[in-house]
Amino acid sequence: MIDIDELEILTEAGRPILDGVRLHVGQGHVCALVGESGSGKTTLALTLLGRIRPGLRRTAGRVKVAGQDPFALGGAALRAFRRDEIAWVGQDPALSLTPWHTIRAILTEAAGRRSDDAELAELLTRAGIGEPGELLDRRPGQLSGGQRRRVALARAMSRRPRILVLDEPTSGLDAAAVDEVLATLDGLREATTTVILITHDMSVAARCADQITVLEAGRVAETGPAARVLGAPVSAAARALVAADLRRCSTPARPACIAVEDATGTAAELETPRDEVLLSLAGLQVGIPGGPVLADGIDLELAAGAATAIVGPSGTGKTTLVNAVVGLNPARRGTIALRGEILAPRYQDRTREQLLAVQLVPQDPARMLNPALTVRRQLSRALRRCRPGLDRAAMRDALEEVLDAVRLEPMVLDQRPPSLSGGQSQRVAIARALAHRPDVLICDESTSALDPTVQREVLETLAELRRSGLAMLVVTHDQGVAGFLCDSVLELRESALRRDSVRQR
């Protein structure tokens, strides 16, 4: 079904992005593409659609997909190929879902035929969304990041493609939703759909892939049956990815208790250390703009150097809560205080010092990075906000420092966000937040798209910053991340949607 030989893609300057790549995938097989961020996974997958990113050029190689060369097609033939033969679910679903359409309209348009609500609900259920009927009248902005990701998957499946390309489809999903998505992939295999799965999660690759191809610096480092590659990796790249998996090499720490007040007004016992409190939430109620309340009665104190993980299924209000803390989605009730000073609900009404002190690394970095500006300019702006007197030499050193913190090469400085991989975009977003030297860093699934080796290095950097006094709120579905980085856990449960309450873990 997929036959790629000696594919070579270069930058305009002649640097290889893909170098002599071979990929062969049979009908109905699931092939996982793994490798460090920037190794060429997404670039390779895009060639299946006959697409090459701006600034790159194909100089050699053969690409055959479902018996056709997509690069030989043009106009109506290429559009028909992309519509009928292959579907793509990108890493950032917010970019593929029309924001002003309802979920019903998005799915119906993609299917290309009239579909009743029962059929649409079945699509959403197969994509891992429970009780999907209530989502059909919502718009993408009223969904959580995990829900948007699954709607994008349902949208792709509605076309019944012969080939499905999934770029990090389980990133940012809770364990139950991951199980649903993987069950869907099993069903697609039975329906003879060929799946290309780009993932950094080796456990996902182990559960659903027939074969694994490991990319390193644009070359195939290793390829073979999934069980063999994971159980007895031959290449250094594959061994590093397996060894760096947080599930294999960290044991979650026992979480301390956090004060969380439920709908009845009963507060849990507070056992967190009595150090300097940087951030405090009191009686906070949050909800979807124009939609229902998701969580109510949240009391939380975050001390200097402390880190609290916010966990729970998609749609329980995790992102809505942290957006309220930074003032993007004002809380409906309650107060937020920084060092005892009450913050205005809306970020527009906060002081410059308050805005710098609390920084957010969002779940969808593509929405927060200016696509028209180079990485250099965006990081330089952030550095000058808190260090306005930097001269050229000091700026160069400061840029090098923030890039090193997130393991980014200097060459990304002159690139713009659309030319970056998903993992690189996430690291740029982290670097920009750290450039402001915040007191409180809020990470919303900020390492979810990173490969295991880079994820561990970034988490070790964040842990080191904690030891210097940085406080952190970490939204995550990954128990490995929570255990590695955090000393306490706030769990939002699905029942909170019905009772408008939050319970203590």
Secondary structure in CASP SS format (residue, H / E / C, confidence):
PFRMAT SS
TARGET T0000
AUTHOR 0000-0000-0000
METHOD secondary structure of the structure
MODEL  1
M C 1.00
I E 1.00
D E 1.00
I E 1.00
D E 1.00
E E 1.00
L E 1.00
E E 1.00
I E 1.00
L E 1.00
T E 1.00
E C 1.00
A C 1.00
G C 1.00
R C 1.00
P E 1.00
I E 1.00
L E 1.00
D E 1.00
G E 1.00
V E 1.00
R E 1.00
L E 1.00
H E 1.00
V E 1.00
G C 1.00
Q C 1.00
G C 1.00
H C 1.00
V E 1.00
C E 1.00
A E 1.00
L E 1.00
V E 1.00
G E 1.00
E C 1.00
S C 1.00
G C 1.00
S C 1.00
G C 1.00
K H 1.00
T H 1.00
T H 1.00
L H 1.00
A H 1.00
L H 1.00
T H 1.00
L C 1.00
L C 1.00
G C 1.00
R C 1.00
I C 1.00
R C 1.00
P C 1.00
G C 1.00
L E 1.00
R E 1.00
R E 1.00
T E 1.00
A E 1.00
G E 1.00
R E 1.00
V E 1.00
K E 1.00
V E 1.00
A C 1.00
G C 1.00
Q E 1.00
D C 1.00
P H 1.00
F H 1.00
A H 1.00
L C 1.00
G C 1.00
G H 1.00
A H 1.00
A H 1.00
L H 1.00
R H 1.00
A H 1.00
F H 1.00
R H 1.00
R H 1.00
D H 1.00
E C 1.00
I E 1.00
A E 1.00
W E 1.00
V E 1.00
G C 1.00
Q C 1.00
D C 1.00
P H 1.00
A H 1.00
L H 1.00
S C 1.00
L C 1.00
T C 1.00
P C 1.00
W C 1.00
H C 1.00
T C 1.00
I H 1.00
R H 1.00
A H 1.00
I H 1.00
L H 1.00
T H 1.00
E H 1.00
A H 1.00
A H 1.00
G C 1.00
R C 1.00
R C 1.00
S C 1.00
D C 1.00
D H 1.00
A H 1.00
E H 1.00
L H 1.00
A H 1.00
E H 1.00
L H 1.00
L H 1.00
T H 1.00
R H 1.00
A C 1.00
G C 1.00
I C 1.00
G C 1.00
E C 1.00
P H 1.00
G H 1.00
E H 1.00
L H 1.00
L C 1.00
D C 1.00
R C 1.00
R C 1.00
P H 1.00
G H 1.00
Q H 1.00
L C 1.00
S C 1.00
G H 1.00
G H 1.00
Q H 1.00
R H 1.00
R H 1.00
R H 1.00
V H 1.00
A H 1.00
L H 1.00
A H 1.00
R H 1.00
A H 1.00
M H 1.00
S C 1.00
R C 1.00
R C 1.00
P C 1.00
R C 1.00
I E 1.00
L E 1.00
V E 1.00
L E 1.00
D E 1.00
E C 1.00
P C 1.00
T C 1.00
S C 1.00
G C 1.00
L C 1.00
D C 1.00
A H 1.00
A H 1.00
A H 1.00
V H 1.00
D H 1.00
E H 1.00
V H 1.00
L H 1.00
A H 1.00
T H 1.00
L H 1.00
D H 1.00
G H 1.00
L H 1.00
R H 1.00
E H 1.00
A C 1.00
T C 1.00
T C 1.00
T E 1.00
V E 1.00
I E 1.00
L E 1.00
I E 1.00
T C 1.00
H C 1.00
D C 1.00
M H 1.00
S H 1.00
V H 1.00
A H 1.00
A H 1.00
R H 1.00
C H 1.00
A C 1.00
D C 1.00
Q E 1.00
I E 1.00
T E 1.00
V E 1.00
L E 1.00
E E 1.00
A C 1.00
G C 1.00
R E 1.00
V E 1.00
A E 1.00
E E 1.00
T E 1.00
G E 1.00
P E 1.00
A H 1.00
A H 1.00
R H 1.00
V H 1.00
L H 1.00
G H 1.00
A C 1.00
P C 1.00
V C 1.00
S C 1.00
A H 1.00
A H 1.00
A H 1.00
R H 1.00
A H 1.00
L H 1.00
V H 1.00
A H 1.00
A C 1.00
D C 1.00
L H 1.00
R H 1.00
R H 1.00
C H 1.00
S C 1.00
T C 1.00
P C 1.00
A C 1.00
R C 1.00
P C 1.00
A E 1.00
C C 1.00
I C 1.00
A C 1.00
V C 1.00
E E 1.00
D C 1.00
A C 1.00
T C 1.00
G C 1.00
T C 1.00
A E 1.00
A C 1.00
E C 1.00
L C 1.00
E C 1.00
T C 1.00
P C 1.00
R C 1.00
D C 1.00
E C 1.00
V E 1.00
L E 1.00
L E 1.00
S E 1.00
L E 1.00
A E 1.00
G E 1.00
L E 1.00
Q E 1.00
V E 1.00
G E 1.00
I C 1.00
P C 1.00
G C 1.00
G C 1.00
P C 1.00
V E 1.00
L E 1.00
A E 1.00
D E 1.00
G E 1.00
I E 1.00
D E 1.00
L E 1.00
E E 1.00
L E 1.00
A E 1.00
A C 1.00
G C 1.00
A C 1.00
A E 1.00
T E 1.00
A E 1.00
I E 1.00
V E 1.00
G C 1.00
P C 1.00
S C 1.00
G C 1.00
T C 1.00
G C 1.00
K H 1.00
T H 1.00
T H 1.00
L H 1.00
V H 1.00
N H 1.00
A H 1.00
V H 1.00
V H 1.00
G C 1.00
L C 1.00
N C 1.00
P C 1.00
A C 1.00
R C 1.00
R E 1.00
G E 1.00
T E 1.00
I E 1.00
A E 1.00
L E 1.00
R C 1.00
G C 1.00
E E 1.00
I E 1.00
L C 1.00
A C 1.00
P C 1.00
R C 1.00
Y H 1.00
Q H 1.00
D H 1.00
R C 1.00
T C 1.00
R H 1.00
E H 1.00
Q H 1.00
L H 1.00
L H 1.00
A H 1.00
V E 1.00
Q E 1.00
L E 1.00
V E 1.00
P C 1.00
Q C 1.00
D C 1.00
P H 1.00
A H 1.00
R H 1.00
M C 1.00
L C 1.00
N C 1.00
P C 1.00
A C 1.00
L C 1.00
T C 1.00
V H 1.00
R H 1.00
R H 1.00
Q H 1.00
L H 1.00
S H 1.00
R H 1.00
A H 1.00
L H 1.00
R H 1.00
R H 1.00
C H 1.00
R C 1.00
P C 1.00
G C 1.00
L C 1.00
D C 1.00
R H 1.00
A H 1.00
A H 1.00
M H 1.00
R H 1.00
D H 1.00
A H 1.00
L H 1.00
E H 1.00
E H 1.00
V H 1.00
L H 1.00
D H 1.00
A H 1.00
V C 1.00
R C 1.00
L C 1.00
E C 1.00
P H 1.00
M H 1.00
V H 1.00
L H 1.00
D H 1.00
Q C 1.00
R C 1.00
P H 1.00
P H 1.00
S H 1.00
L C 1.00
S C 1.00
G H 1.00
G H 1.00
Q H 1.00
S H 1.00
Q H 1.00
R H 1.00
V H 1.00
A H 1.00
I H 1.00
A H 1.00
R H 1.00
A H 1.00
L H 1.00
A H 1.00
H C 1.00
R C 1.00
P C 1.00
D C 1.00
V E 1.00
L E 1.00
I E 1.00
C E 1.00
D E 1.00
E C 1.00
S C 1.00
T C 1.00
S C 1.00
A C 1.00
L C 1.00
D C 1.00
P H 1.00
T H 1.00
V H 1.00
Q H 1.00
R H 1.00
E H 1.00
V H 1.00
L H 1.00
E H 1.00
T H 1.00
L H 1.00
A H 1.00
E H 1.00
L H 1.00
R H 1.00
R H 1.00
S C 1.00
G C 1.00
L C 1.00
A E 1.00
M E 1.00
L E 1.00
V E 1.00
V E 1.00
T C 1.00
H C 1.00
D C 1.00
Q H 1.00
G H 1.00
V H 1.00
A H 1.00
G H 1.00
F H 1.00
L H 1.00
C C 1.00
D C 1.00
S E 1.00
V E 1.00
L E 1.00
E E 1.00
L C 1.00
R C 1.00
E C 1.00
S H 1.00
A H 1.00
L H 1.00
R H 1.00
R H 1.00
D C 1.00
S C 1.00
V C 1.00
R C 1.00
Q C 1.00
R C 1.00
END
